[in-house]
Amino acid sequence: MLQNNVEKIVAGLALAVAAPVLLPVAKNVIQPLAVLGMKGAGNLIDRAKYAVQIAKEEVEDIIAEAQFERMKRQIDREILG
């Protein structure tokens, strides 16, 4: 039991001594990774917006073609009687 507590105290002291050195290093490593992650997320959002825009245009084209065909059939019926 005493050995376990001593190990915890030693580990805590080592961490307290190393923290001032490790924190700036960790910050310098993590910050660029976070920036890259944000850029990647922004790029992913832009691609998703582009895909939605393309899909919207395709659906609009299909609707316009269907309306044209309907109008064409209606005119043909009116002309042919």
N, C-alpha and C positions, 0 to 999 in steps of 0.2 A: 504494500500500500504506500509506504513512504517512498519507495523507489519510483513508483508511478507518478507521485506528486512531484518528485525532483525532476523527472523527465519532462513533465509539463512545464515546470518553472524554467528549465533550461531552454526548452523550445520557445517559450514565450519571450524570454530575454533575447534569444538569437533573432527572433522575428522583429523585436523592438529595435535591435541594433541594425538590422539589415533593412528595415522599412525605409529610412531616408534615402538609401541608395537604390532600392528596388522600385519605389513608387515613380520616380522620374523616368526610369528605364521603361517601366510598364506603360506609363503615359505616352512615351515616344513611340512605343510599338503599337499600342491600341488605337491611338488617335488616327494615324494614317489608315488603319484597317477600317475604322468607323467611317472615315471620309470615303474610302473606296466603296464601302457597303451602301452609303447614301447615294453615291453616283450610280452604282449598279441598280439600285431601286428606282431612281429617277429614269434611267434608261429603260428599265422594264416597264414602267408606267407609260413612257412615251410610245413604246412598241405596242402596248395593249391599246392605247388610244388610237394608234394608226390602224390596228387590226379591226377595231370597232368601226372606225370611219369607212374602211373598205367594205366591211360587211353591210353597213348601212347603205352605201352607194349601190351595192349589188341588189339588195332588197328593193330599193327605190327603182332600179332599172327593171326588175321583174314585175313590179306593180305597174310601171308605166307601159311595159309591153302588153301586159294583160288588159289594161284599160284601152290601149290602142286596138287590140284584137277585138274586144267587145264592141267598141265604137265602129270598127270596120264591118263587123257582122251585122250590126244594127243598120248601117247605111246600105249595105247590100240587100237586106230584107226590105228596106223602104223603096229602094230603086226597083228591085225585081218584083216587088209587090206582094 
